[in-house]
Amino acid sequence: MNYEYFGHTADVGFRAYGKNLTQLFINSGKALFGVMTNLSKVGTETETKIEIEGDNVEDLLYNWLNELIYLFETLNCFFKDFQIEIKRRKGKYFLKGVIRGEKVNLKKHEIGNEVKAITYHNFKVEKTGQKYVANVLLDI
């Protein structure tokens, strides 16, 4: 399982999983856009480079998801393909890569929930055994 959704009073949350941080971040991105639309109907014609940094893993994930929301709002695109790498240097974390998606098309795409922001409420990243788990609550 890559991610699962859970309900919360007036909000939507998800738990994303990954065998490493890269997979965890990719699955978190898919979970985010999966709240907004049916990803199976989204193409990959639009390509955008992305660079994010954070003081720790949770900070990096928070910044990643908020940047994806910003790109959705400014480019009017749903994204579903994430080719990223995560590195740690001098105690900070860096994410760099390319994301692909498609401009929102009301005739083609199902419109789900509009995500306003990522909240800090119960936000966490944990390594449990051989996998990583992220718990994220979306303000809709």
Backbone hydrogen bonds in HBPLUS format (Angstrom, degrees):
<---DONOR---> <-ACCEPTOR-->    atom                        ^
c    i                          cat <-CA-CA->   ^        H-A-AA   ^      H-
h    n   atom  resd res      DA  || num        DHA   H-A  angle D-A-AA Bond
n    s   type  num  typ     dist DA aas  dist angle  dist       angle   num
A0017-TYR N   A0002-ASN O   2.86 MM  15  5.25 160.4  1.90 150.4 146.5     1
A0004-GLU N   A0015-ARG O   2.90 MM  11  5.37 144.6  2.02 143.4 154.9     2
A0015-ARG N   A0004-GLU O   2.82 MM  11  5.37 157.2  1.88 156.3 164.1     3
A0006-PHE N   A0013-GLY O   2.84 MM   7  5.11 157.6  1.89 131.7 133.2     4
A0013-GLY N   A0006-PHE O   2.90 MM   7  5.11 160.0  1.94 170.5 167.8     5
A0011-ASP N   A0008-HIS O   2.94 MM   3  5.12 165.0  1.96 123.0 127.6     6
A0012-VAL N   A0138-LEU O   3.37 MM 126  5.33 161.2  2.41 143.2 147.7     7
A0138-LEU N   A0012-VAL O   2.69 MM 126  5.33 169.0  1.70 162.6 165.8     8
A0014-PHE N   A0136-VAL O   2.81 MM 122  5.41 154.8  1.87 153.5 161.6     9
A0136-VAL N   A0014-PHE O   2.93 MM 122  5.41 168.4  1.94 165.1 168.4    10
A0016-ALA N   A0134-ALA O   2.97 MM 118  5.16 148.8  2.07 138.4 147.8    11
A0134-ALA N   A0016-ALA O   2.91 MM 118  5.16 160.0  1.95 144.7 149.9    12
A0018-GLY N   A0132-TYR O   3.04 MM 114  5.20 139.2  2.22 144.3 145.1    13
A0132-TYR N   A0018-GLY O   2.68 MM 114  5.20 171.3  1.69 165.4 168.5    14
A0024-LEU N   A0020-ASN O   3.02 MM   4  6.24 156.5  2.08 149.7 157.1    15
A0025-PHE N   A0021-LEU O   2.89 MM   4  6.14 159.0  1.93 154.9 159.1    16
A0026-ILE N   A0022-THR O   2.97 MM   4  6.22 160.9  2.01 152.8 158.4    17
A0027-ASN N   A0023-GLN O   2.91 MM   4  6.06 168.0  1.93 152.1 155.3    18
A0028-SER N   A0024-LEU O   2.92 MM   4  6.08 144.2  2.05 141.0 151.4    19
A0029-GLY N   A0025-PHE O   2.96 MM   4  6.20 153.6  2.03 146.9 153.2    20
A0030-LYS N   A0026-ILE O   2.99 MM   4  6.34 157.4  2.04 150.4 156.7    21
A0031-ALA N   A0027-ASN O   2.90 MM   4  6.07 153.1  1.97 141.4 149.0    22
A0032-LEU N   A0028-SER O   2.93 MM   4  6.14 156.7  1.99 146.5 152.6    23
A0033-PHE N   A0029-GLY O   3.08 MM   4  6.38 170.8  2.09 154.4 155.0    24
A0034-GLY N   A0030-LYS O   2.75 MM   4  5.77 137.6  1.92 141.3 154.5    25
A0035-VAL N   A0032-LEU O   3.23 MM   3  5.57 147.9  2.34 104.0 112.5    26
A0036-MET N   A0033-PHE O   3.03 MM   3  4.98 127.2  2.31  93.8 108.0    27
A0037-THR N   A0033-PHE O   2.98 MM   4  6.24 142.8  2.13 151.1 160.6    28
A0113-ASN N   A0035-VAL O   2.99 MM  78  5.84 149.1  2.09 153.6 145.7    29
A0112-GLY N   A0036-MET O   2.56 MM  76  4.36 159.1  1.60 141.0 133.6    30
A0041-LYS N   A0038-ASN O   3.10 MM   3  5.93 166.4  2.12 124.7 128.9    31
A0042-VAL N   A0039-LEU O   3.10 MM   3  5.19 168.2  2.11 111.4 114.2    32
A0046-THR N   A0101-GLY O   2.86 MM  55  5.16 167.3  1.87 145.6 144.0    33
A0101-GLY N   A0046-THR O   2.87 MM  55  5.16 151.4  1.95 142.9 151.9    34
A0048-THR N   A0099-ILE O   2.89 MM  51  5.37 157.8  1.94 157.5 164.0    35
A0099-ILE N   A0048-THR O   2.85 MM  51  5.37 165.3  1.87 155.7 160.1    36
A0050-ILE N   A0097-GLY O   2.89 MM  47  5.44 156.9  1.94 150.3 149.1    37
A0097-GLY N   A0050-ILE O   2.97 MM  47  5.44 144.9  2.10 158.2 159.2    38
A0052-ILE N   A0095-LEU O   2.85 MM  43  5.06 160.2  1.89 145.2 150.8    39
A0095-LEU N   A0052-ILE O   2.81 MM  43  5.06 168.3  1.83 151.3 152.0    40
A0054-GLY N   A0093-TYR O   2.91 MM  39  5.24 149.4  2.00 147.7 150.6    41
A0093-TYR N   A0054-GLY O   2.89 MM  39  5.24 177.3  1.89 164.4 164.9    42
A0060-LEU N   A0056-ASN O   2.94 MM   4  6.16 156.1  1.99 152.1 159.1    43
A0061-LEU N   A0057-VAL O   2.93 MM   4  6.20 161.8  1.97 153.6 157.8    44
A0062-TYR N   A0058-GLU O   2.93 MM   4  6.09 165.6  1.95 151.6 155.8    45
A0063-ASN N   A0059-ASP O   2.94 MM   4  6.11 163.1  1.97 148.4 152.9    46
A0064-TRP N   A0060-LEU O   2.83 MM   4  5.97 154.6  1.89 148.2 155.9    47
A0065-LEU N   A0061-LEU O   2.97 MM   4  6.18 170.7  1.98 157.5 158.2    48
A0066-ASN N   A0062-TYR O   3.05 MM   4  6.23 160.4  2.09 147.9 153.8    49
A0067-GLU N   A0063-ASN O   2.87 MM   4  5.98 147.8  1.98 142.9 152.0    50
A0068-LEU N   A0064-TRP O   2.98 MM   4  6.28 151.0  2.07 147.7 155.7    51
A0069-ILE N   A0065-LEU O   3.06 MM   4  6.38 151.7  2.14 144.4 151.5    52
A0070-TYR N   A0066-ASN O   2.96 MM   4  6.19 158.2  2.00 144.6 150.7    53
A0071-LEU N   A0067-GLU O   2.84 MM   4  6.11 160.0  1.88 151.9 156.8    54
A0072-PHE N   A0068-LEU O   2.93 MM   4  6.11 151.5  2.01 143.2 151.2    55
A0073-GLU N   A0069-ILE O   2.96 MM   4  6.23 161.1  1.99 151.8 156.3    56
A0074-THR N   A0070-TYR O   2.87 MM   4  6.09 158.1  1.92 153.6 159.9    57
A0075-LEU N   A0071-LEU O   2.85 MM   4  5.52 158.1  1.90 140.9 147.7    58
A0076-ASN N   A0072-PHE O   2.84 MM   4  5.01 127.1  2.12 127.5 137.7    59
A0104-VAL N   A0076-ASN O   2.82 MM  28  5.84 161.7  1.85 151.7 150.6    60
A0078-PHE N   A0102-GLU O   2.94 MM  24  5.56 156.8  1.99 162.8 156.6    61
A0102-GLU N   A0078-PHE O   2.85 MM  24  5.56 151.7  1.93 157.3 166.5    62
A0080-LYS N   A0100-ARG O   2.96 MM  20  6.28 162.7  1.99 159.4 159.4    63
A0081-ASP N   A0100-ARG O   3.15 MM  19  4.97 171.4  2.16 148.2 146.9    64
A0100-ARG N   A0081-ASP O   2.76 MM  19  4.97 156.0  1.82 147.9 154.2    65
A0083-GLN N   A0098-VAL O   2.89 MM  15  5.33 173.0  1.89 174.0 172.6    66
A0098-VAL N   A0083-GLN O   2.90 MM  15  5.33 156.0  1.96 147.1 150.8    67
A0085-GLU N   A0096-LYS O   2.90 MM  11  5.61 145.6  2.01 152.9 163.7    68
A0096-LYS N   A0085-GLU O   3.05 MM  11  5.61 157.4  2.10 156.0 163.3    69
A0087-LYS N   A0094-PHE O   2.84 MM   7  5.24 158.2  1.89 150.2 157.7    70
A0094-PHE N   A0087-LYS O   2.78 MM   7  5.24 158.4  1.82 158.6 162.9    71
A0089-ARG N   A0092-LYS O   2.90 MM   3  5.43 150.5  1.99 150.5 159.3    72
A0092-LYS N   A0089-ARG O   2.90 MM   3  5.43 169.1  1.92 126.7 128.4    73
A0108-LYS N   A0105-ASN O   2.94 MM   3  5.34 142.7  2.08 111.3 122.2    74
A0109-HIS N   A0105-ASN O   2.74 MM   4  5.65 174.9  1.75 174.6 176.4    75
A0116-LYS N   A0139-ASP O   2.67 MM  23  5.47 156.3  1.73 161.5 170.0    76
A0117-ALA N   A0139-ASP O   3.41 MM  22  5.18 153.1  2.49 130.9 135.7    77
A0139-ASP N   A0117-ALA O   2.83 MM  22  5.18 170.7  1.84 157.4 159.0    78
A0119-THR N   A0137-LEU O   3.03 MM  18  5.69 170.7  2.04 171.7 168.8    79
A0123-PHE N   A0120-TYR O   3.13 MM   3  5.04 171.6  2.14 118.0 116.3    80
A0124-LYS N   A0135-ASN O   3.16 MM  11  5.32 153.0  2.24 139.1 145.0    81
A0135-ASN N   A0124-LYS O   2.85 MM  11  5.32 160.4  1.89 155.5 160.6    82
A0126-GLU N   A0133-VAL O   2.81 MM   7  5.28 162.1  1.84 154.5 160.7    83
A0133-VAL N   A0126-GLU O   2.76 MM   7  5.28 156.9  1.82 156.7 163.2    84
A0128-THR N   A0131-LYS O   2.80 MM   3  5.57 148.8  1.90 162.9 173.0    85
A0131-LYS N   A0128-THR O   3.21 MM   3  5.57 166.0  2.23 123.8 127.7    86
